[in-house]
Amino acid sequence: MIVNYLSITEDEAYLIGYKLKLSPTERSILLEISEKGEASIDTLIPILPDGVSRGNIAVHINSINKKADAVSGRKLVLFENDKYILNPYM
């Protein structure tokens, strides 16, 4: 999925040109969602490091959204129809 407001590499993530200080786990989650356009909890679990459980995914999404909100004033990741998606109103 190509979005002009988000740029993610293995080392960095930028939202509307501002660097997001994401953890490696947060970056992996965001990369998966942005590449596929959506991601369920079940599709995110295999890409996460050992020790990260299903319940921790929501915590990481919340952290991503707090960091995005500080830059853009909006949540970056939304939960819709049992899947995480990028906010279409960025």
N, C-alpha and C positions, 0 to 999 in steps of 0.2 A: 504494500500500500504506500503510495507516495503522497506525502503531505508537505506543503511548503513551509509550515511553521515549526517542524520538528526535524532535527538531524541527530542521528544516533550512530556512534561507532562502538567498538568494543571498549574503548577507553573513555569516551565523552558523550554527553548529550546536550543539545542546545534547543531551547524553546524560544521561538521568535527572536533568535539571535543571542539570547542570554544563556550562559552556561548553567545547567542544572547540576548541582553537586549530588549525584546519585551514587548509592552503593553499587557494587558489582551485581548483587541480586536484583536491585531495583532496575538497573540498566538492562539486565537479561529479560526481566518481565516486560519492560516497555518495548524492547526490541522485538520480542515475540508478538506482542499485540500489534505493533506498527507494521511488521512484515506480513502478518496474516490478516489484518483488518479486524480481528476479534480473537479472543482466547477464552476458553472455559478454564475452570480450576483444574480439571483433569488434563488439559493440554499444557498447562503451566508447570505442573508437578515434575515431569521428567527433565525440564531444563534447569531446575533449581538445585542448588548445592545440597549435600546431605545435611540433615538436621532441620531443614525448612519444611514445615508441615502445611497441610491444607489451610489451617487456621492462620498461619503466618502470612499467607498471600494477601489477605485483606489488610493486614498491618502494613505490608510493603506498598500496596496500592495507596493507602492513606498517606504514607510518607511521600510518595511520588506526587500526589495531589496537593499536599501542603507546600512542597517545593515549587510546583507549577503555579499554584495560586500566588505565591510571593512574587513571581515574575510576571504573570499574565492576568491575575485577578480571577482566574477560573480553574476548575478542576480539569485535569488533562485526561484522566481515565474514568469512564462511567461504567456502571454495571447495569446491563440491560438484557432481558430475556436469558438469564443465567450465563451471560458471557460478559467479559470485559471488552470495551471498545474505546477508541479514542474519541474525545469530545468533538462532535462535528461542528460545534459553534465556537471554535477557537479563532 
